[in-house]
């Protein structure tokens, strides 16, 4: 299919009708619904399944669900996760002594959540993580668990709100 | 090769070399152009690339193929969807994997949505570079609807990481296909409005017509691809020439230009968006929400993760999950393949050499923007210095893809 280019008529060459047309279009847009979100005042709620900050979840017994199998550490493309495993008396036998996620490196791809065999790591709807210092972006186990407790993480419990 | 004559008015002139970029706002990133000017006329232009080089190809030699998928998001960051799916298709060709029918339909829709959103951004920035600032806002408003779709489909707006080797990261939500249909149905209205503002606008036409001309022969010789090649009058589209993902079943046409100037590139991209909408409509009719996304035979189970519910309850699936995550799809040793898709910018090729493990021995990307850029010296020669911005914008380079 050959795309034909239009030949301009003499009144189109005058330029003035085009200006008029453009102004009319702009005028029509004045009365349309506004699409911008006034961000800091107006909050935007991400839809269900949004990939935000990865956090650690707590089981019903109050312990962390993670068994430090290090599968997330292996799969993480930018290597933002670091786990130091430790042994425990609990029948689960292994637990993460230390668990760090560097949000400065994290690309929020969701691979860790995808591979985790005990649903211990979860991508929260949190997206405002900026800080003035890079070292503050390395979150330890306590902070990650605390963030996880705030999250109503169970599937289907969240109701996404509309934008704007 | 074309050699435009520079008019000699009998005046003694001196050539001047100036730098355009890498921080120039109209170069769409960090492109550096060294222009040799004779008065206002460009007599030579040399593009310098490499300011955004991250070494993705080298990194890919040390990552599993599964881990490379997020890196492809950051190549052509305006259409990450088609990059992901292109890499997955290439790996599937290497390991000989057959995806399900539903997966193919979903991939077609995702690729075409990426094409429309990429072209809408091109339209916005092209018009902005020429001076039509209003179009920028209208096109971005429309593009935002596509990004909302991506967000609901994948979880994020920009770097989607949606493709997986053998399938896709997640299934669509209930009634998602209706949302896609609604958005796609309303896009022609926006395109009509923008065409009313631009196509017959004298300023826009005169800034674009006969600017940055490249002939059919030169375009083929410099291996241009995508809309830039088609503007020069070559009817070449990989979706038609080497159909993948079942593109041969959909009815669509390849828009072709006659002159190979910036105005033709504009007209072709506008028409391409309309053709993409037609493809999406046809694909959505074939979409069956109840069909399985992943193949269910036993041989293909070694490629992808088992369902999460089974991983949490069954021992066998748990072992399987570990095996897939660490060993992944095994690539044949030293088998090499080349696979290309029609990305929004042109021919996006993947050259993979297998290594016997799930890490590629060598992974090379043939990125369309990089190859398209080498036609700039020919396009710019003999044009005015003010036309450089229009020509660069009409080529639609994405510097993340140029430098990789």
Interface residues (C-beta under 8 A of the other chain):
Chain A: X1 X2 X3 X5 X6 X8 X12 X13 X15 X18 X21 X22 X25 X26 X29 X35 X46 X47 X48 X49 X50 X51 X69 X71 X74 X75 X77 X107 X108 X109 X110 X111 X114 X115 X117 X118 X119 X123 X163
Chain B: X63 X66 X67 X68 X70 X71 X134 X138 X141 X144 X148 X151 X152 X154 X155 X156 X159 X161 X169 X170 X173 X193 X196 X197 X199 X200 X201 X202 X203 X205 X209 X253 X254 X255 X256 X257 X258 X259 X263 X264 X267 X268 X271 X305 X308 X311 X312 X318 X321 X322 X325 X326
